[in-house]
Amino acid sequence: MSRATHAAKYSDKANCRNAANGLMKRKDGTGSEDLDLVCYDAKGVVVNGASPFTDELGKVAWLEAMGFSTVHMELFATAKDVVEYRGRVMALRPSLPYDIDGLVVKGAAIDETDAAKARPELQIAFKFSPEEAVTRLKAIEWSESGALYPPIGIVEPVRLAGTTVQRANLCNPGMIRSMGLKLGSMVVITKRGEIIPKIETLVENPPEAVEI
């Protein structure tokens, strides 16, 4: 969902992702005209018994020729160029028509074997630094997950990536110990992938903080 559509029709939702997710879950298709399909890859395309693509750029060019909207692509010669481009995109991020959380970097050569892997090795997600904030850890809630009881941190409400966060993942008791967390600790909290709230680091333990 574009930011313009979100602002015009779905401002009651916290962000574009939440609004789009709600529409995609509808079974009657209502609101689907407010979603855009932006393509970045084409698989299984055969023309005259062979793939018509010579490289990844060719895939995007073919998608455009078929009338699809496609992602913007840039071609760079060095890793340094990619890092510098990431910095420019981060600066432009607030003015882009869509919310994005990073770039995808991959070689121009097509490797179908690698692309079929659950975690392709020849393309990487080059994430932006997640939005972060400092808040206070108020309590620990132990949630049951099979035989495990992973801890959830209850924190003072803080705004992150368009939503108010009051609960954050702590993974396991070892993470609590390794960070030296206490009830009352001031902590850095982020949204991993702009979705999952997570306590990342300890800022300080005030004198009134107590052991968990």
Secondary structure as UniProt FT lines:
FT   HELIX           3..9
FT   TURN            11..12
FT   HELIX           16..24
FT   TURN            30..31
FT   HELIX           32..34
FT   STRAND          38..39
FT   TURN            48..49
FT   HELIX           56..65
FT   TURN            66..67
FT   STRAND          69..70
FT   HELIX           79..92
FT   HELIX           93..95
FT   STRAND          102..106
FT   HELIX           112..115
FT   STRAND          123..127
FT   STRAND          132..142
FT   TURN            146..147
FT   STRAND          151..160
FT   TURN            161..162
FT   STRAND          163..169
FT   HELIX           173..179
FT   STRAND          186..192
FT   TURN            193..195
FT   STRAND          196..204
FT   TURN            207..208
//
